[in-house]
Amino acid sequence: MTIIDATTYRQPRQEFWADRTVTVAEVRRMIEQLDPVEDDAEITHLSLEVRVPAILGHAAYASGTARGMSHPAEAAVGYRKGRGQQLHDPIGRDRSTLTYFGLFMREGHRSASVQAILDRVQQIHHDVRGVTNHTQLHVLALLILEPLRVVTDLGAPDFFSEKENLARFHFWRGVGLGMGLTGVWETYEEVGTWLEDFETKYATPTEAAHQVYRGQIRGFAMWFPGPLRNRIARSVLTAVLSERTREIVAAGPVDIKGRLAAQALLRSVVLTERIRRVNLSTTWVSQFSPDGEHPDIGALGYQHDRTTDARYLKVGAPEDGYRYTVKDGLTSAKGA
């Protein structure tokens, strides 16, 4: 298949986001009628947002984030000398990130409307410092592969179809290109080799990674009631980590009860596909956004103090405002 250029305009087909209730089995049939290249956003939406319960989507995201801490530079960015949002507001951090991912899927990486969202995410990366092309490729690889790794380790290697896996690759590849990343892979098969080589070279346990993971546990605990929520979250979340990731973040041994609970949840998701009803309009935006279906992206996520940042002051006065785009980087908004 020919890879469609990420700059080619095409809005996602909105009928797959319609307010319509169907069974998960019907969603699978929809996916099989779509193309993993041309319809990558549609398939990824149906696969991750509609088919997968939000708690499992959050678990896969949290697992990928923990795995990202294997690179000391990524751990340092997350920790930020004890000031990282994952430490102090983990639920807010997770909600913002998953909302952005939902916006990517809803808008599609080829649409004209998505570029402002991609620009905003890259502005956040610019503002926190320490985020490089190399480390962003690592995150991109995890977004492509970690969902499959999680369900495979829990005993359901066929949970995602080949089309879903390929569509997830093409979708996140398109997002990476829209973010201006270089060295993005041409084929799905390249990603696994690149990821293994990267982590073999850089994976190092650090105290920063440990502290960030402790914050992630508190974020994931939003799904559990009562005073034991953090303990339960730790048990379940640790159970879905890879062995290497558990070592990196000092997660400790797997609690068999947590693993059995995660396996039971996944098994129930699989066994109820013929009768479990879902709505096509379900998105990570609707499930996680702190500000409704149409959040202000300028107010979503990390808020930087631009008035004291020499990089901002160098390009213009605070009262004139600023713009950040993938194409031009940081510029003054004066006269815009």
C-alpha positions as CSV (number, residue, x, y, z in Angstrom):
1,M,0.0,0.0,0.0
2,T,1.1,3.5,-0.7
3,I,1.5,5.7,2.3
4,I,-0.6,8.9,1.9
5,D,1.3,12.1,2.6
6,A,0.4,13.4,6.1
7,T,-0.3,16.9,4.6
8,T,-3.0,15.6,2.2
9,Y,-6.3,17.1,3.4
10,R,-9.1,14.7,4.3
11,Q,-11.4,15.1,7.3
12,P,-12.2,11.7,9.0
13,R,-15.5,10.2,8.0
14,Q,-17.9,11.5,10.6
15,E,-20.3,8.6,10.4
16,F,-17.9,6.6,12.5
17,W,-18.3,9.1,15.3
18,A,-22.1,9.2,15.1
19,D,-24.3,9.0,18.2
20,R,-25.3,5.4,17.4
21,T,-25.3,2.3,19.6
22,V,-24.0,-1.0,18.2
23,T,-22.5,-4.2,19.5
24,V,-18.7,-4.6,19.7
25,A,-19.1,-7.4,17.1
26,E,-20.6,-4.8,14.7
27,V,-17.7,-2.5,15.4
28,R,-15.3,-5.3,14.4
29,R,-17.2,-5.8,11.1
30,M,-17.0,-2.0,10.4
31,I,-13.2,-2.1,10.9
32,E,-12.8,-5.0,8.5
33,Q,-14.5,-2.9,5.8
34,L,-12.0,-0.1,6.2
35,D,-8.5,0.4,4.8
36,P,-5.6,0.6,7.4
37,V,-3.9,3.4,5.4
38,E,-6.7,5.6,4.1
39,D,-8.9,5.0,7.1
40,D,-6.3,4.9,9.8
41,A,-8.0,7.5,12.0
42,E,-11.4,5.9,11.7
43,I,-10.0,2.4,12.6
44,T,-7.9,3.7,15.5
45,H,-10.9,5.5,16.9
46,L,-13.1,2.4,16.6
47,S,-10.4,0.2,18.0
48,L,-9.1,2.2,20.9
49,E,-12.0,4.5,21.9
50,V,-15.1,2.5,21.1
51,R,-14.0,-1.2,21.4
52,V,-11.7,-0.8,24.4
53,P,-13.2,0.3,27.8
54,A,-11.7,3.5,29.0
55,I,-10.0,1.9,32.0
56,L,-8.1,-0.5,29.7
57,G,-7.2,2.4,27.4
58,H,-5.9,4.4,30.4
59,A,-3.9,1.3,31.6
60,A,-2.2,0.9,28.2
61,Y,-1.4,4.6,28.1
62,A,0.0,4.5,31.7
63,S,2.0,1.4,30.9
64,G,3.5,3.1,27.8
65,T,4.3,6.2,29.9
66,A,6.1,4.1,32.5
67,R,8.0,2.4,29.7
68,G,9.0,5.8,28.4
69,M,10.7,6.5,31.6
70,S,13.4,3.9,30.6
71,H,15.3,6.7,28.9
72,P,16.8,8.9,31.7
73,A,16.2,12.0,29.7
74,E,12.5,11.2,29.4
75,A,12.4,10.5,33.1
76,A,14.0,13.8,33.9
77,V,11.4,15.6,31.8
78,G,8.6,13.9,33.6
79,Y,10.2,14.5,37.0
80,R,11.4,18.1,36.3
81,K,13.3,18.4,39.6
82,G,10.2,17.4,41.5
83,R,7.9,19.9,39.8
84,G,6.4,17.6,37.1
85,Q,2.6,17.5,36.8
86,Q,2.7,13.7,36.9
87,L,3.9,14.1,40.5
88,H,1.5,16.8,41.7
89,D,-1.6,16.5,39.5
90,P,-1.4,13.0,38.0
91,I,-5.2,12.8,37.2
92,G,-5.0,16.2,35.4
93,R,-1.9,15.2,33.5
94,D,-3.5,11.9,32.3
95,R,-6.8,13.6,31.4
96,S,-5.0,16.3,29.4
97,T,-2.8,13.9,27.4
98,L,-5.6,11.4,26.7
99,T,-7.8,14.3,25.6
100,Y,-5.1,15.4,23.1
101,F,-4.9,11.9,21.8
102,G,-8.7,11.9,21.4
103,L,-8.5,15.2,19.5
104,F,-5.9,13.7,17.1
105,M,-8.3,10.8,16.3
106,R,-11.3,13.0,16.0
107,E,-9.7,15.5,13.7
108,G,-7.4,13.1,11.8
109,H,-3.8,13.8,11.1
110,R,-4.6,14.8,7.5
111,S,-7.2,17.5,8.2
112,A,-6.5,21.2,8.1
113,S,-8.0,21.6,11.6
114,V,-5.6,19.2,13.4
115,Q,-2.4,21.3,12.8
116,A,-3.3,23.8,15.5
117,I,-3.6,20.9,18.0
118,L,-0.2,19.5,16.8
119,D,1.3,22.9,17.2
120,R,0.0,23.3,20.7
121,V,1.4,19.9,21.8
122,Q,4.8,20.8,20.3
123,Q,4.7,24.2,22.1
124,I,4.2,22.3,25.4
125,H,7.2,20.1,24.5
126,H,9.2,23.2,23.7
127,D,8.2,24.9,27.0
128,V,9.1,22.0,29.4
129,R,12.5,21.7,27.8
130,G,14.5,18.5,27.3
131,V,12.0,16.9,24.8
132,T,14.0,15.9,21.7
133,N,13.1,14.4,18.3
134,H,14.7,11.2,19.6
135,T,12.7,10.9,22.7
136,Q,9.5,11.8,20.8
137,L,10.1,8.9,18.4
138,H,10.3,6.7,21.5
139,V,6.9,7.8,22.7
140,L,5.5,7.4,19.2
141,A,6.8,3.8,19.0
142,L,5.1,3.1,22.3
143,L,1.8,4.5,21.2
144,I,2.0,2.1,18.2
145,L,3.1,-1.0,20.0
146,E,2.3,-0.9,23.7
147,P,-1.5,-1.6,23.4
148,L,-0.7,-4.9,21.6
149,R,2.1,-5.7,24.1
150,V,-0.3,-5.3,27.0
151,V,-3.1,-7.5,25.7
152,T,-0.6,-10.1,24.5
153,D,1.1,-10.3,27.9
154,L,-2.4,-10.7,29.5
155,G,-3.1,-13.7,27.3
156,A,-5.1,-12.2,24.3
157,P,-2.6,-11.8,21.5
158,D,-5.4,-11.8,18.9
159,F,-7.3,-9.0,20.6
160,F,-6.3,-6.5,17.9
161,S,-6.6,-7.6,14.3
162,E,-3.9,-7.0,11.8
163,K,-5.8,-4.1,10.3
164,E,-6.1,-2.5,13.7
165,N,-2.3,-2.8,14.3
166,L,-1.5,-1.4,10.9
167,A,-4.0,1.4,11.2
168,R,-2.5,2.4,14.6
169,F,0.9,2.5,13.0
170,H,-0.2,4.7,10.0
171,F,-2.2,7.0,12.3
172,W,0.6,7.7,14.8
173,R,3.1,7.9,11.9
174,G,1.0,10.6,10.4
175,V,0.8,12.4,13.8
176,G,4.6,12.2,14.1
177,L,5.0,13.7,10.6
178,G,2.5,16.5,11.4
179,M,4.6,17.3,14.5
180,G,7.6,17.7,12.3
181,L,9.5,14.7,13.6
182,T,12.3,13.3,11.5
183,G,13.3,9.7,11.2
184,V,9.7,8.4,11.4
185,W,9.5,4.8,10.2
186,E,8.2,3.8,6.8
187,T,6.8,0.4,7.8
188,Y,5.2,-1.2,10.8
189,E,7.9,-3.9,10.9
190,E,10.6,-1.3,11.5
191,V,9.1,0.0,14.7
192,G,9.7,-3.1,16.9
193,T,13.3,-3.4,15.9
194,W,13.9,0.3,16.5
195,L,12.2,0.2,19.9
196,E,14.2,-2.8,21.1
197,D,17.5,-1.2,19.9
198,F,16.6,2.1,21.6
199,E,15.7,0.6,24.9
200,T,18.7,-1.8,24.9
201,K,20.9,1.2,24.5
202,Y,19.3,3.7,26.9
203,A,17.2,1.8,29.5
204,T,18.4,2.8,32.9
205,P,16.6,2.7,36.3
206,T,16.5,6.2,37.9
207,E,14.9,7.7,40.9
208,A,13.1,10.1,38.6
209,A,11.4,7.2,36.8
210,H,10.4,5.7,40.1
211,Q,8.8,8.9,41.3
212,V,7.0,9.5,38.1
213,Y,5.5,6.0,38.3
214,R,4.3,6.6,41.8
215,G,2.4,9.6,40.4
216,Q,1.0,7.4,37.6
217,I,-0.4,5.0,40.2
218,R,-2.3,7.9,41.8
219,G,-3.6,8.9,38.4
220,F,-4.8,5.4,37.6
221,A,-6.4,5.2,41.0
222,M,-9.3,7.4,39.7
223,W,-10.9,4.1,38.6
224,F,-11.1,2.6,42.0
225,P,-13.3,3.7,45.1
226,G,-12.4,3.7,48.7
227,P,-9.3,4.3,50.9
228,L,-7.5,1.4,49.3
229,R,-7.7,2.8,45.7
230,N,-3.9,3.5,45.5
231,R,-3.0,0.0,46.6
232,I,-5.5,-1.5,44.1
233,A,-4.2,0.7,41.3
234,R,-0.6,-0.2,42.0
235,S,-1.5,-3.9,42.0
236,V,-3.4,-3.7,38.7
237,L,-1.1,-1.3,36.9
238,T,2.1,-3.1,37.8
239,A,0.5,-6.3,36.5
240,V,0.3,-4.8,33.0
241,L,3.9,-3.6,32.8
242,S,6.7,-5.5,31.0
243,E,9.4,-7.0,33.1
244,R,11.9,-4.4,31.9
245,T,9.6,-1.5,32.8
246,R,8.9,-2.9,36.2
247,E,12.7,-2.8,36.9
248,I,13.1,0.7,35.4
249,V,10.4,2.2,37.6
250,A,11.1,0.1,40.7
251,A,7.5,-1.2,40.6
252,G,8.3,-4.3,42.6
253,P,7.0,-7.9,41.9
254,V,3.7,-8.5,40.3
255,D,0.8,-9.1,42.7
256,I,-1.0,-12.2,41.4
257,K,-4.3,-10.8,42.5
258,G,-3.7,-7.7,40.3
259,R,-2.7,-9.8,37.4
260,L,-5.8,-12.0,37.7
261,A,-8.0,-9.0,37.9
262,A,-6.5,-7.5,34.8
263,Q,-6.8,-10.8,32.9
264,A,-10.4,-11.3,34.1
265,L,-11.3,-7.8,32.9
266,L,-9.8,-8.4,29.5
267,R,-11.4,-11.8,29.2
268,S,-14.8,-10.3,29.9
269,V,-14.3,-7.7,27.3
270,V,-13.5,-10.4,24.7
271,L,-16.2,-12.8,25.7
272,T,-19.0,-10.2,25.6
273,E,-18.3,-8.8,22.2
274,R,-21.4,-10.2,20.6
275,I,-23.7,-8.6,23.2
276,R,-21.8,-5.7,24.7
277,R,-23.2,-2.4,23.3
278,V,-21.1,0.7,22.7
279,N,-21.7,4.1,21.2
280,L,-19.7,5.2,18.1
281,S,-19.6,8.7,19.5
282,T,-17.5,7.6,22.5
283,T,-14.1,9.3,22.4
284,W,-11.2,10.0,24.8
285,V,-12.3,13.6,24.6
286,S,-15.7,12.8,25.9
287,Q,-14.3,10.4,28.6
288,F,-11.3,12.4,29.8
289,S,-11.6,16.1,28.8
290,P,-11.7,18.4,31.8
291,D,-13.5,21.0,29.7
292,G,-16.2,19.2,27.6
293,E,-16.2,18.1,24.0
294,H,-14.5,21.2,22.7
295,P,-11.8,22.2,25.1
296,D,-9.7,25.3,24.8
297,I,-6.4,23.8,23.6
298,G,-4.5,26.9,24.8
299,A,-5.7,26.1,28.4
300,L,-5.3,22.3,28.1
301,G,-2.2,20.8,29.6
302,Y,1.0,22.5,30.9
303,Q,0.8,26.2,31.3
304,H,4.1,28.0,30.9
305,D,5.2,31.3,32.5
306,R,6.2,33.1,29.3
307,T,6.9,36.4,31.0
308,T,10.1,35.1,32.6
309,D,11.3,32.8,29.8
310,A,14.2,34.4,27.9
311,R,13.3,32.5,24.8
312,Y,9.9,34.2,24.6
313,L,11.2,37.6,25.6
314,K,13.8,37.4,22.8
315,V,11.1,37.2,20.1
316,G,8.7,39.8,21.4
317,A,7.0,41.6,24.3
318,P,4.5,39.6,26.4
319,E,1.7,42.1,25.8
320,D,1.9,41.4,22.0
321,G,1.4,37.6,22.6
322,Y,3.1,34.7,21.0
323,R,2.5,31.9,18.5
324,Y,4.2,28.5,18.2
325,T,3.9,26.4,15.1
326,V,5.7,23.3,13.9
327,K,6.5,25.2,10.7
328,D,7.9,28.4,12.2
329,G,8.6,27.6,15.8
330,L,8.2,30.5,18.3
331,T,7.2,33.9,16.9
332,S,5.6,37.1,18.2
333,A,1.9,37.4,17.6
334,K,2.2,41.1,17.0
335,G,0.5,42.1,13.8
336,A,-1.0,38.7,13.3
